[in-house]
Amino acid sequence: MDFLLTSQQKLKSHLKKLFECIFEGTAKHGNRTPLNDIYTELYITESSTGGISNEHEVRHIERALNKPAVQETKIKCMDIFTPLPGEVTHIRTVLTQGIAGIGKTVSVQKFILDWAEGKENQEINLIFSLAFRDLNLLKNKQFSLTQLVHYFLPEFKEFELTQHLNSKVLFVFDGLDECHLPLDFKNNEVWSDVNKDNLPGSTVLERLFVEEHSEEIPKTLTEMYTHFLIFQTSLKNLNDSNLLKRTVDQALESKNGHLDLYLRFLLGLSMEYNQDLLNGLLTQAGRTLHNNEKIVHYIYKKINENLSPEKTIYLFHCLNELNDNSLVKEVQNYLNAGRLAEKNMNPTDWSALAFVLMMSAEELEELDLRNCALNDKGLQRMLPVIQVSRTALVNRCSLTERCCEGLASILSSDSNLRVLDLSDNDLQDSGVKILSAGLGNQQCKLEILRLNRCSLTERCFEVLASILNSDSNLRELDLSDNDLRDSGVELLSAGLGNKRCKLDTLRLNRCSLTEGCYGVLTSVLSSDSNLRVLDLSDSDLRDSGVELLSNGLGNKQCKLDTLRLNRCSLTERGCEDLASVLSSDLNLRVLGLSDNDLQDSGVQLLCYGLGNQKCKLDTLKLSGCCVTERGCTSLASALHLNPCSHLRELDLSYNHPGDSRVKLLSDLLEDPHLWTMVDSIGSDQDSSNPAL
C-alpha cells in the first residue's frame, strides 16, 4: 500500500506539471495558460453509434443530425465512468467522438488534471496518458504494456503493473484519428499478460505541412483553403463562368454532397480579396466581376427551382462566398414563399440557414419564419439570428413550451429584439412562466409580444402581471384567443394599474370574458394607466358591461383612444352610455361596434354623441349592425349638424340602408368638412356605385 501511495503521489505530480497549462494559439507562438482558467465544459451525451465514416466530416455532422430526435442526457466530463440513472453496469471503456477541434483532448486533460489535483475521481489509483502521435514513432518495435509505460515515463522504471492488479488503473489513449497502427480488433491476437510484447510495429508518417503564424485567422472556408493552397500548389487561372455553372449543376446532382465544399471554395476564389491572398498567382483577375454577376444570377435561377431545403440552403452558402449583397433578402423571399410550411427541415438545415444569415453584413430588421415547420429543435438553431433581429415572427411554427427557455435567454441578453410574435403555438401556461424569466430581466428590450392562440389560461396571468409591475419595456401585449376568463383579467389588472407599467396596447378578444371583468377594467382606465388601445371584441360584454366600462372611459385620467367592442352582444341600450362618453371631452378616436344588434334606434342614440362638438371620434365601425335607411338618416343629420366633426372613416358595410343610401352617403362624401370613407354596403344591395 505504501508503494502504491508513493507511486500515486509521484504520478500526480508528473501529470499536474504536464497538464496544468496549455498553449493558446499555435504551439510555436502561443502562450501557456492555466487550463483551469480557460476551460469550458463540453456538452457531452451518451451515444451507442460506432463504425467508420469515409464521408467528409462536415457532411458526417449533417448526417448525424439528420437522425430522429431523441431525449439526450447531458454527462459531465468528470462523470464519464459513472453509470447513468437506472443503469447498474460498470463502465470500463469510454470512447469520445466529436469533430476535430471541438475540445476532446482538452476535456481529457481536464479530467486528468482534476484527478492529479485531488478534486475528482479519487477512487482511481493510477492514470497513464499516452498519445497516438507518440505511439506512431515506435517504428517496428515490440512493447509490452509495462515496457510502454517505462518507455514514455522513464522515471517510473521501478514501477510494475503486476504489483497493482487489484488497483483501479486508467489508461488514456489520445488522438485515435492520428493512429497509424493496424487497429484490426477482429483479427489481431488478444493478449492479457501486461509483460508480453503486444504492440505491433508502425512506420513513421512525416508531417506534410508546417504551421505558420498569420496575423489574421481565416474567417471563411475560402480563406482557409486559400492559405492551404499557397503551400500546396500554384494556380494559373480561374475557370470561366460556364465551368462554374457546370460545377453548380454537378454539386446539386451529387447524392452525398462530395462537391459541396469544393464548389464553395471555387466560387470564393473568384473574389478579389481572396485572389489577393494568393500573392499574384492568379493572372486573370480582370474577368472576376463579369463572371461573378453571371454565376450569381445562375444560382438565383436554381434557388427558384423546386429543390430540397438542404440544397437550397447550400446555394445560400455559395452566395455568401460571393458576398452577394441581396443574400438576406433572397433568404427571406424563400421563407415567405411558404416552401417550408410542409417540409420537415432537419436541425442541420436550420443551422446552415442561421449561419448564412449571421455571416451576412446586412442588418436583420425582420426575421419572418411564419408557417415554417420550425419546431423546438429548429428554433434552438435559429436563436443566434433571432437575437440580432429587431422583429422575429415565429407564429404557426409548431413550437411548444420547450422553446421558451432559449427565448428567455435571448430576452435576458443584450439583444436587438423588439417584436416577438409567438402566436398559434402550443406554449401553454408553463411556457409563459419560463418566458417571463427573460421578460422580467432588466436587459430585456422587447416592446411587442403576441401570444394569441397559445393555449393559455388564467393561471399565467399572475406572472404577466408581475412583469407589467416591473420596469419592463413592453408596450403591446396580444393575448387574444386564449381561455383567460374574468379571473385572468382580474389578475392582470394588478399590473395594468401600476404606474411603472408602460403597456399602451392590450388585445383580449375571444378570451371568454363576460361583464364580470369590466369592473376591474374600469378601475384600470380610471387610474393613471398608459393604456391607449383596448380590444375586447368577441366577449360576452352585454349592455351591463358597457355601462361599467363607460364609468372608466368617462374619467378624466383615462387615456384610451381606441376601443374595439365588435361582437360583444350589445344592443341599443349600450349605445346610450357610449353616446355619453362621446359627448365628453375625452381622447377616444376609434370605436369598433361591428356585428352587434344595435339597429337604427341604437345608431340614433350614438348620434347624440357624434353631433356633440366635444366628440373627437375619427373612425366608427358599424359593419353588420342591422342599420337601415332610418339609421343612415340619423348619421347624416348628426354629421351635418356638427361642422367640427373629426370623423374620417365610417364603416357601414353589411347593413341595409335602402334605395336612398346612395344619395345620403354621397352627400357625406361631398361635404368638404367630412372627407368620410365609406366601405362597401353589402352583397344584398347594389354596390356598383364608384362613390362607395
C-alpha positions in Angstrom: 0.0 0.0 0.0 2.9 2.4 0.8 4.4 1.7 -2.6 1.0 2.4 -4.3 0.7 5.8 -2.4 4.3 6.7 -3.3 3.7 5.8 -7.0 0.4 7.7 -7.0 1.8 10.9 -5.5 4.8 10.8 -7.9 2.4 10.2 -10.8 0.0 13.0 -9.8 2.9 15.5 -9.5 4.1 14.5 -13.0 0.6 14.8 -14.6 -0.1 18.1 -12.8 3.1 19.6 -14.4 2.2 18.1 -17.7 -1.4 19.3 -17.9 -1.9 22.3 -15.6 -1.1 24.7 -18.5 -1.8 24.5 -22.2 -0.9 26.6 -25.3 -3.2 29.3 -26.6 -2.6 29.8 -30.3 -0.1 27.8 -32.3 2.4 25.8 -30.3 5.2 27.8 -31.8 3.9 31.3 -30.9 1.2 30.7 -28.3 1.4 31.4 -24.6 1.0 28.8 -21.9 -2.2 29.5 -19.9 -3.6 27.7 -16.8 -6.1 25.1 -18.0 -8.4 25.8 -15.1 -8.7 29.5 -16.2 -9.9 28.9 -19.7 -11.6 25.5 -19.6 -15.2 25.4 -21.0 -17.3 22.4 -20.2 -18.3 20.4 -23.3 -21.8 19.3 -24.0 -21.3 15.5 -23.7 -24.1 13.0 -24.4 -24.3 9.2 -24.5 -24.1 7.5 -27.9 -24.1 3.9 -29.0 -23.1 4.6 -32.6 -19.9 3.1 -34.0 -18.2 2.2 -37.2 -16.0 4.1 -39.6 -17.2 7.0 -41.7 -15.5 7.9 -45.0 -17.5 11.0 -45.6 -16.2 14.5 -45.3 -16.5 15.4 -41.7 -18.8 18.4 -42.5 -21.2 16.1 -44.3 -20.8 13.5 -41.5 -22.1 16.1 -39.0 -25.2 16.7 -41.2 -25.9 13.0 -41.5 -25.7 12.6 -37.7 -28.1 15.4 -37.1 -30.5 14.0 -39.6 -31.4 11.1 -37.3 -34.7 11.2 -35.4 -34.6 13.4 -32.3 -34.2 11.6 -29.0 -34.1 12.8 -25.4 -30.4 13.5 -24.6 -28.9 13.2 -21.2 -26.0 15.6 -20.6 -22.9 14.0 -19.0 -20.3 16.0 -17.2 -16.7 15.2 -18.1 -15.9 14.1 -14.5 -18.7 11.6 -14.6 -17.9 9.7 -17.9 -17.2 6.5 -15.9 -20.3 6.9 -13.8 -23.4 4.8 -14.9 -26.4 6.8 -16.0 -29.5 6.8 -13.8 -31.2 3.5 -14.0 -28.1 1.7 -15.2 -26.0 -0.6 -13.0 -23.4 -1.8 -15.4 -19.9 -0.6 -14.6 -18.3 1.4 -17.3 -14.8 0.2 -18.1 -14.2 1.7 -21.6 -15.1 5.2 -22.9 -14.7 6.4 -26.5 -15.2 10.1 -27.1 -16.4 11.2 -30.5 -16.6 14.7 -32.0 -15.5 16.9 -34.8 -11.8 18.0 -34.9 -11.0 20.9 -32.7 -14.2 20.8 -30.6 -12.1 20.1 -27.4 -12.0 16.3 -26.8 -8.2 16.4 -26.0 -8.6 19.4 -23.6 -11.5 17.7 -21.8 -9.4 14.6 -21.3 -6.6 16.7 -20.0 -9.0 18.4 -17.6 -10.2 15.0 -16.4 -6.6 14.0 -15.7 -5.7 17.4 -14.1 -8.7 17.2 -11.7 -7.6 13.7 -10.6 -4.0 14.9 -10.1 -5.1 17.9 -8.0 -7.3 15.6 -5.9 -10.6 17.1 -7.0 -12.4 14.3 -8.8 -12.4 10.5 -9.4 -10.1 9.8 -6.4 -11.3 6.1 -6.5 -8.9 5.7 -9.5 -5.5 4.8 -8.2 -3.3 5.5 -11.2 -3.7 7.2 -14.6 -1.4 6.9 -17.6 -1.8 9.1 -20.6 -0.4 8.0 -24.0 -0.9 9.9 -27.3 -1.2 8.0 -30.5 1.0 10.5 -32.3 3.8 9.4 -29.9 3.0 5.8 -30.3 3.4 6.2 -34.1 7.0 7.0 -33.6 7.8 3.5 -32.3 9.0 2.1 -35.7 9.0 -1.7 -36.0 9.4 -2.2 -32.2 7.6 -4.6 -29.9 6.5 -3.5 -26.5 4.6 -5.0 -23.6 2.2 -2.6 -21.8 4.7 -2.4 -18.9 7.5 -1.6 -21.2 5.4 1.0 -22.9 4.9 2.8 -19.6 8.6 2.7 -18.9 9.4 4.0 -22.3 7.3 7.1 -22.0 7.8 7.5 -18.3 11.4 6.6 -17.6 11.2 7.9 -14.0 8.8 5.0 -13.3 11.3 2.3 -14.2 10.8 0.6 -10.8 7.0 0.5 -11.4 5.4 -2.9 -12.3 1.8 -3.2 -13.3 1.6 -6.7 -11.9 2.0 -5.1 -8.4 -1.3 -3.3 -8.9 -3.6 -6.0 -10.2 -6.2 -5.1 -7.5 -5.9 -1.4 -8.1 -8.0 0.8 -10.4 -5.7 1.8 -13.3 -6.9 4.1 -16.1 -5.1 4.2 -19.5 -5.9 7.2 -21.7 -5.1 7.0 -25.4 -5.5 10.4 -27.0 -5.9 11.2 -30.7 -7.3 8.0 -32.2 -7.7 9.7 -35.6 -3.9 10.1 -35.7 -3.2 6.5 -35.1 -1.2 4.7 -37.9 -1.2 1.3 -36.2 -3.4 -1.5 -37.6 -6.5 -1.5 -35.4 -7.9 -4.8 -36.6 -9.6 -5.9 -33.4 -11.4 -8.8 -35.1 -8.2 -10.5 -36.4 -5.5 -9.2 -34.0 -4.4 -11.7 -31.3 -5.7 -10.7 -27.9 -3.1 -10.5 -25.1 -3.9 -10.4 -21.4 -0.3 -10.5 -20.0 0.9 -6.9 -19.4 4.5 -8.1 -19.6 4.3 -9.7 -23.0 5.1 -7.8 -26.2 1.8 -7.0 -27.7 2.1 -3.7 -29.6 2.7 -4.1 -33.4 5.2 -2.0 -35.1 4.4 1.0 -37.2 6.1 3.3 -39.6 6.6 7.0 -39.0 4.4 9.3 -41.2 6.1 12.5 -41.9 4.1 15.7 -41.4 3.0 17.2 -44.7 2.6 20.7 -43.5 4.4 23.2 -41.3 2.1 25.6 -39.4 2.9 29.2 -40.0 1.6 32.0 -37.8 -0.7 34.5 -39.6 -1.7 37.9 -38.3 -5.4 37.2 -39.3 -7.1 33.9 -38.7 -9.0 32.7 -41.8 -12.7 33.5 -41.2 -14.3 31.7 -44.2 -14.0 28.4 -45.9 -12.4 30.0 -48.9 -9.8 31.9 -46.9 -8.8 28.7 -45.1 -8.4 26.7 -48.3 -6.5 29.6 -49.9 -3.9 29.6 -47.1 -3.7 25.8 -47.6 -3.4 26.3 -51.4 -0.5 28.7 -51.1 1.6 25.9 -49.6 0.5 23.1 -51.9 0.1 24.4 -55.4 0.1 27.5 -57.7 -3.0 28.1 -59.8 -2.5 29.6 -63.2 -6.1 30.9 -63.5 -9.7 30.6 -62.6 -12.1 28.8 -64.9 -14.8 30.8 -66.7 -18.4 31.1 -65.6 -19.5 28.1 -67.8 -17.3 25.8 -65.8 -18.7 27.3 -62.5 -22.3 26.7 -63.8 -21.4 23.1 -64.6 -19.9 22.6 -61.2 -23.1 24.0 -59.6 -25.1 21.5 -61.5 -22.9 18.6 -60.6 -22.9 19.6 -56.9 -26.7 19.8 -56.8 -26.9 16.4 -58.5 -24.5 14.8 -56.0 -26.3 12.5 -53.5 -23.6 12.6 -50.8 -22.5 16.2 -51.2 -18.9 15.4 -52.1 -18.6 18.6 -54.3 -20.2 21.0 -51.8 -17.1 22.3 -50.2 -15.1 22.3 -53.4 -17.7 24.5 -55.2 -17.9 27.0 -52.3 -14.1 27.2 -52.4 -14.1 27.6 -56.2 -16.7 30.4 -56.1 -14.9 32.2 -53.3 -11.7 32.2 -55.2 -13.3 34.4 -57.8 -13.5 37.2 -55.2 -10.8 39.8 -55.5 -10.0 39.7 -51.8 -9.2 36.0 -51.9 -7.2 36.4 -55.0 -5.0 39.0 -53.2 -4.2 36.2 -50.7 -2.6 34.2 -53.5 0.0 36.9 -53.9 -0.2 37.3 -57.7 -0.6 33.6 -58.5 -3.8 34.3 -60.4 -3.3 36.1 -63.7 -6.9 36.6 -64.9 -8.5 38.5 -62.1 -9.8 41.0 -64.6 -12.7 38.8 -65.5 -13.8 38.3 -61.9 -16.7 40.8 -61.8 -18.2 39.7 -65.1 -18.1 36.0 -64.1 -19.5 36.7 -60.6 -22.5 38.5 -62.0 -23.3 35.6 -64.3 -22.9 32.9 -61.6 -24.9 34.9 -59.1 -27.9 35.1 -61.5 -27.5 31.4 -62.3 -27.6 30.5 -58.6 -30.7 32.6 -58.2 -32.3 30.7 -61.0 -31.5 27.4 -59.3 -32.9 28.6 -55.9 -36.3 29.3 -57.6 -36.5 25.7 -58.8 -38.2 23.0 -56.6 -35.1 21.9 -54.7 -34.9 20.3 -51.3 -34.4 22.7 -48.3 -30.9 21.2 -47.9 -29.9 22.0 -51.5 -31.4 25.5 -51.4 -29.6 26.4 -48.2 -26.4 25.1 -49.7 -26.8 27.6 -52.6 -27.2 30.3 -50.0 -23.8 29.3 -48.7 -22.5 29.7 -52.2 -24.0 33.3 -52.4 -22.3 34.0 -49.1 -18.9 33.0 -50.6 -19.6 35.5 -53.4 -20.5 38.3 -50.8 -23.9 38.8 -52.6 -25.5 41.9 -51.2 -29.1 40.7 -51.6 -28.5 37.4 -49.7 -30.7 38.2 -46.7 -33.5 39.4 -49.0 -33.2 36.2 -51.0 -33.4 34.0 -47.9 -36.4 36.0 -46.7 -38.1 35.6 -50.0 -37.5 31.9 -49.9 -39.0 31.7 -46.4 -42.0 33.9 -47.3 -42.8 31.7 -50.4 -44.2 29.1 -48.0 -41.9 26.3 -49.2 -41.0 25.2 -45.7 -44.6 25.0 -44.4 -44.9 21.3 -45.1 -41.3 20.2 -45.5 -39.7 18.7 -42.4 -36.4 20.6 -42.2 -33.8 18.9 -40.0 -31.8 20.7 -37.4 -28.7 20.8 -39.7 -30.6 22.7 -42.3 -31.7 25.3 -39.8 -28.1 25.6 -38.5 -26.9 26.2 -42.1 -29.6 28.8 -42.6 -28.7 30.6 -39.4 -25.0 30.6 -40.4 -25.8 32.2 -43.8 -27.9 34.9 -42.1 -25.3 35.6 -39.4 -22.5 35.8 -41.9 -24.2 38.4 -44.0 -23.2 42.0 -43.4 -26.8 43.2 -43.9 -28.7 44.2 -40.8 -31.7 41.9 -39.9 -34.7 44.2 -39.4 -37.2 41.3 -39.6 -36.9 37.5 -39.4 -40.1 36.1 -40.8 -40.5 32.3 -40.1 -44.3 32.3 -40.1 -45.8 28.9 -41.2 -42.4 27.2 -41.4 -42.1 23.7 -40.0 -39.6 25.1 -37.4 -40.4 23.1 -34.2 -38.4 23.5 -31.0 -35.2 22.0 -32.3 -35.2 24.2 -35.3 -35.8 27.3 -33.2 -32.9 26.4 -31.0 -30.6 26.5 -34.1 -32.1 29.9 -35.2 -31.7 31.6 -31.8 -28.5 33.5 -32.8 -30.4 35.0 -35.7 -33.4 35.9 -33.5 -31.0 37.6 -31.1 -29.7 40.1 -33.7 -33.1 40.7 -35.3 -35.4 43.6 -34.3 -38.5 41.6 -35.3 -39.0 37.8 -35.0 -42.2 36.3 -36.5 -42.4 32.7 -35.4 -46.1 32.2 -35.3 -47.6 28.9 -36.6 -44.2 27.2 -36.2 -45.2 24.0 -34.2 -43.4 25.3 -31.1 -44.1 24.2 -27.5 -43.0 25.2 -24.0 -39.6 23.6 -24.7 -38.6 26.5 -26.9 -39.2 29.1 -24.2 -36.0 28.6 -22.2 -33.9 29.6 -25.2 -36.1 32.6 -26.0 -35.9 33.7 -22.3 -32.1 33.5 -22.5 -32.2 35.8 -25.5 -34.5 38.3 -23.8 -32.2 38.4 -20.8 -29.2 39.2 -23.0 -28.1 42.4 -24.8 -30.4 41.5 -27.7 -31.8 43.7 -30.6 -35.2 42.0 -30.3 -38.1 44.5 -30.0 -41.0 42.5 -31.6 -41.7 38.8 -30.9 -44.8 37.0 -32.4 -45.3 33.5 -30.9 -49.0 33.2 -31.9 -50.6 29.9 -32.9 -48.0 27.8 -30.9 -48.8 25.4 -28.1 -46.8 27.2 -25.4 -49.3 26.8 -22.6 -49.1 28.5 -19.2 -45.8 26.6 -18.3 -44.2 28.1 -21.4 -45.2 31.7 -20.5 -43.8 31.2 -17.0 -40.5 30.1 -18.4 -40.5 33.1 -20.9 -41.3 35.5 -18.0 -37.8 35.0 -16.6 -36.5 36.8 -19.7 -39.3 39.4 -19.9 -38.7 40.5 -16.4 -35.0 40.9 -16.8 -33.6 44.4 -16.8 -31.7 43.7 -20.1 -34.9 42.9 -21.9 -35.8 45.5 -24.6 -38.9 43.7 -26.0 -41.7 46.2 -26.8 -44.3 44.0 -28.6 -45.3 40.4 -27.6 -48.0 38.5 -29.3 -49.3 35.3 -27.7 -52.7 34.8 -29.3 -53.9 31.2 -29.7 -51.1 29.8 -27.4 -53.3 27.5 -25.2 -53.1 29.9 -22.2 -55.4 30.1 -19.2 -55.8 32.5 -16.3 -53.0 30.7 -14.5 -50.3 32.5 -16.5 -51.7 36.0 -15.7 -50.0 36.3 -12.3 -46.5 36.1 -13.9 -47.6 38.5 -16.7 -48.9 41.0 -14.1 -45.5 40.8 -12.2 -43.8 41.7 -15.5 -46.0 44.7 -16.0 -45.3 45.8 -12.4 -41.6 45.9 -13.2 -39.6 48.3 -15.3 -40.5 46.3 -18.4 -40.3 48.0 -21.8 -43.4 46.1 -23.0 -45.7 48.4 -24.9 -48.1 46.0 -26.7 -49.4 42.6 -25.5 -51.7 40.4 -27.6 -53.4 37.6 -25.6 -56.3 37.0 -28.0 -58.0 33.6 -28.5 -56.9 32.2 -25.1 -59.2 30.9 -22.3 -58.2 33.7 -19.9 -61.7 34.3 -18.4 -62.6 37.1 -15.9 -60.3 35.8 -13.2 -57.3 36.2 -15.5 -58.2 39.8 -16.3 -58.5 40.5 -12.6 -55.0 39.2 -12.0 -53.6 41.1 -15.0 -55.2 44.4 -13.7 -52.8 44.4 -10.8 -50.0 45.1 -13.3 -52.0 47.4 -15.7 -52.9 49.8 -12.9 -49.3 50.1 -11.7 -47.5 53.5 -12.5 -44.5 51.6 -13.7 -46.5 49.7 -16.4 -45.7 51.1 -19.9 -48.2 49.0 -21.7 -50.3 51.1 -24.1 -52.0 48.3 -26.3 -53.8 45.3 -24.9 -55.8 42.8 -27.0 -58.1 40.4 -25.2 -60.6 39.5 -28.0 -62.0 36.0 -27.8 -60.8 35.4 -24.3 -64.0 34.0 -22.7 -64.7 37.3 -20.9 -68.1 38.4 -19.5 -69.4 41.6 -17.9 -67.9 40.4 -14.6 -64.4 41.5 -15.6 -65.3 45.1 -16.6 -65.4 46.4 -13.0 -61.6 45.8 -12.7 -61.0 47.2 -16.2 -63.0 50.3 -15.3 -60.7 50.7 -12.3 -57.6 50.5 -14.6 -59.0 53.1 -17.0 -59.8 55.4 -14.1 -56.2 55.2 -12.8 -53.1 56.8 -14.3 -52.7 54.0 -16.8 -50.8 54.4 -20.1 -53.4 52.2 -21.9 -54.3 53.7 -25.3 -55.7 50.7 -27.3 -58.1 48.1 -25.8 -59.6 45.3 -27.9 -62.4 43.3 -26.1 -64.1 42.0 -29.2 -65.9 38.6 -29.2 -66.6 38.9 -25.5 -69.9 38.4 -23.7 -69.8 42.0 -22.6 -73.5 42.9 -23.0 -75.1 46.3 -22.2 -74.4 46.0 -18.5 -70.7 45.6 -19.2 -70.7 48.7 -21.4 -72.3 50.6 -18.5 -69.5 49.6 -16.2 -66.8 50.3 -18.8 -68.2 53.8 -19.6 -67.6 54.9 -16.0 -63.8 54.4 -16.6 -64.0 55.9 -20.1 -65.6 59.0 -18.8 -62.9 59.5 -16.2 -60.5 62.5 -17.0 -57.5 60.3 -16.2 -58.4 57.8 -19.0 -56.0 58.0 -21.9 -57.8 55.4 -24.1 -58.1 56.5 -27.7 -59.1 53.1 -29.4 -61.8 50.8 -28.1 -63.0 47.7 -30.1 -66.2 46.0 -28.9 -67.1 44.1 -32.0 -69.4 41.0 -31.5 -70.0 41.8 -27.8 -73.8 41.1 -27.7 -74.6 44.8 -27.5 -78.0 46.3 -28.2 -79.4 49.9 -28.3 -79.3 50.0 -24.5 -75.5 50.1 -24.5 -75.4 52.9 -27.1 -76.8 55.5 -24.6 -73.8 55.0 -22.3 -71.4 55.2 -25.3 -73.1 58.4 -26.5 -72.4 60.0 -23.1 -68.7 59.0 -23.5 -68.6 60.6 -27.0 -70.1 63.8 -25.7 -67.4 64.3 -23.1 -64.1 66.0 -23.7 -62.2 62.7 -23.9 -59.4 61.1 -26.1 -61.5 58.4 -27.8 -60.6 58.4 -31.6 -61.5 54.9 -32.8 -64.7 53.0 -31.8 -65.4 49.5 -33.2 -69.0 48.2 -32.7 -69.4 45.9 -35.7 -71.6 42.8 -35.6 -73.7 44.0 -32.7 -77.5 44.2 -32.8 -77.6 48.0 -32.5 -80.3 48.6 -35.1 -81.5 52.1 -36.1 -82.6 53.0 -32.6 -79.1 52.3 -31.2 -77.4 54.4 -34.0 -79.9 57.2 -33.2 -78.6 57.2 -29.6 -75.0 57.2 -30.8 -75.7 60.2 -32.9 -76.3 62.3 -29.8 -72.6 61.9 -29.1 -71.5 62.2 -32.7 -73.3 65.5 -33.0 -71.6 67.0 -30.0 -68.7 69.4 -30.8 -66.6 67.8 -28.0 -66.6 64.5 -29.8 -63.1 63.7 -31.2 -64.0 60.4 -32.9 -62.4 59.9 -36.3 -63.2 56.2 -37.0 -66.5 54.5 -36.4 -67.1 50.8 -37.3 -70.8 49.8 -37.6 -70.5 46.9 -40.0 -73.3 44.3 -39.7 -75.3 46.3 -37.1 -78.7 46.0 -38.8 -78.7 49.7 -39.8 -81.4 50.7 -42.4 -82.3 54.0 -44.1 -83.5 55.5 -40.9 -80.2 54.9 -39.1 -78.3 56.4 -42.1 -80.5 59.5 -42.0 -79.7 60.0 -38.3 -75.9 59.7 -39.0 -76.1 62.2 -41.9 -78.1 64.6 -39.8 -75.7 64.4 -36.8 -72.6 64.9 -39.0 -74.1 67.8 -40.8 -75.1 69.5 -37.6 -71.6 69.2 -36.3 -69.3 71.1 -38.7 -66.4 70.4 -36.2 -66.7 66.6 -36.6 -63.4 64.8 -36.8 -64.9 61.7 -38.4 -62.9 60.4 -41.3 -63.8 56.8 -41.6 -67.3 55.3 -41.4 -67.9 51.6 -41.9 -71.5 50.7 -42.8 -70.8 47.5 -44.7 -73.2 44.6 -44.5 -76.2 46.8 -43.5 -79.5 47.6 -45.3 -79.8 51.4 -45.8 -82.3 51.1 -48.6 -82.6 52.8 -52.0 -81.8 56.2 -50.6 -78.4 55.2 -49.3 -76.5 56.4 -52.4 -77.8 60.0 -52.0 -77.2 60.1 -48.3 -73.7 58.7 -48.4 -72.8 60.7 -51.5 -73.8 63.9 -49.6 -71.4 62.9 -46.8 -68.6 62.3 -49.2 -69.2 65.7 -51.0 -69.2 67.6 -47.7 -65.7 69.3 -47.6 -65.8 69.2 -43.8 -66.1 65.4 -43.6 -63.9 63.6 -46.2 -65.7 60.4 -45.0 -64.6 57.0 -46.3 -67.5 54.6 -46.6 -66.8 50.8 -47.1 -68.9 48.6 -49.4 -72.6 48.2 -48.3 -73.3 44.5 -48.5 -73.9 41.8 -51.1 -77.7 42.1 -51.0 -77.5 45.7 -52.3 -76.2 47.3 -55.4 -72.6 48.1 -54.7 -71.6 49.1 -58.2 -71.6 52.8 -57.5 -68.0 54.0 -57.7 -68.7 56.5 -54.9 -69.0 53.7 -52.4 
